[in-house]
């Protein structure tokens, strides 16, 4: 009986260790995916020609200077 309980406790410890490791790996993967999504949003925002790349103010495609921050847009 004592040996069986010992094995059961060892298995429970191993399962808990596996759960922790799995959670850690999942958290890292989700964090990396979140960073990837955020970076894509930033790139999309920077390539939007109707916004100033420096301050985000809406600009006309004919504008040469941002009316808000005076960045040259050409």
N, C-alpha and C positions, 0 to 999 in steps of 0.2 A: 504493500500500500504506500509506504513512504517513498519508494523508488518511483512509483507511478505519479505521485503528486509532484515530485521533483522534476520529472520529465514534462509534466503539464505546465509547471511554472516556467521552465526553460522555453517551452514552445510559446507561451504567452509573452515572454520577454522578447523572443525573436520576432513575433508578430508585431509587437509594439514598435520595435526597432525598424521593421519594414515599413510600417505605417508612417513613422517619422521621416524616414528617408524618402518615401514616395511623396509625402506632403512637401518636403523641401524641394525636390526636383520639380514638382508641379508648380510650386510658387515661383521658382526661378524661370521656368518656361513661360508662365503667364506674364511675369514681369518683362521678360525679353520681348514677348509678343506685344505688350502694351507700348513699350518703347518704339518698336517697329511701326505700330499704328500711329503714334504721335509724330514720329519722324515723317511719315507719309503725309500727314496733315500739314506739317510745316512746309514740306516741299511743294505740295499742292497750293498752299497759300502764297508761297513765294513766286510761283509761276502764274498766278492770276494777274493778268495785265491790267485789270481794272482797279487794282489796289496798289498803293505805294509799298514797295518791298521793305521800307524802313519802318513806317508807322502804321500802315494798314488803311490809310485814308483812301476813300474811293476817288479815283482820278479818271479823267477822260483819256482815251487813247491818243488824242492830239496834244495833251499837256506835255510840256517839256520839263516842268518843275512841279514838284508836289506842293499844293497850296498850303499844306499844314506844316511840313518840316523842311520845305525848300530843297529837297533832294533832287538832283538832276536825274531825270528819268530816261534819258537817251542812252 
